[in-house]
Amino acid sequence: MVKINSIKKYISPVFIAIWIPILIVMFWYIGTESEVLNNSVFPTPGKLFSTWKEMVFDGKYLKHVVASFSRVIKGFFIGSILGLALGIVIGLYDFANKSTIALIGMLRPIPAIALIPLMILSMGIGEESKVAVIALGSFWPTLINTISGLKSIDAKFIEVGKMFEKNKKQVLFSIIIPGATPYIFTGLRLGVSSSWTCVVAAEMIAASAGIGFLISYGREMAQPATLFIGIISMGIFGLLIELLMINIQKRALFWAPSNK
């Protein structure tokens, strides 16, 4: 009985999570086989799977996935480090906050994707422009959430630290930074999701490899199976990245009430 209950404990969430995607695939299959869905736009699941399998065995699919992930890793690392560093300065010092509030308010609403043409004009169509767009995409969520986290620290905790004769460095690393960490992790999660979106958009405009390139290539060459492989890959890897970040956050912030 105990084993059955433990199995149900793990099977039920999985079934709840996948039953809608399974239903969509079923309707997709019925629609394409009955030609209710235009096969020149929507490939059959069988055609999609055979094209995907061919790309995997040829090594082409891995090439595109590796290209996208390498750009995301570089851009996310640069953008998150800059966002974290600047966010700490702005969050801690009132003068820095007041000096940058107007600039941040003007620049933050501009989506990173809208700056792709500018990046290409200034840096060319090489890797630099793509990494710069990705870095910008991860920069803003990390920056804003870091500032919010530092501003959310209750002043009473800081006063308690001073009462115990803690110096500024000890207060910063023992009270302020740990208290802001949940916000920072939220910013990093949003940042990596934004990075994934930006890399696909950048690759659709100027690239010779990557998941975004697959989508663009499938559209230009009228190959719907290739196009859908790119779209589905974008969703699957985006979900895996999100689950990975959630797991890291839970392990790193095991003490936080929201992660228990």
Order of alpha helices (4+ residues) and beta strands (2+ residues): alpha-alpha-alpha-alpha-alpha-alpha-alpha-alpha-alpha-alpha-alpha
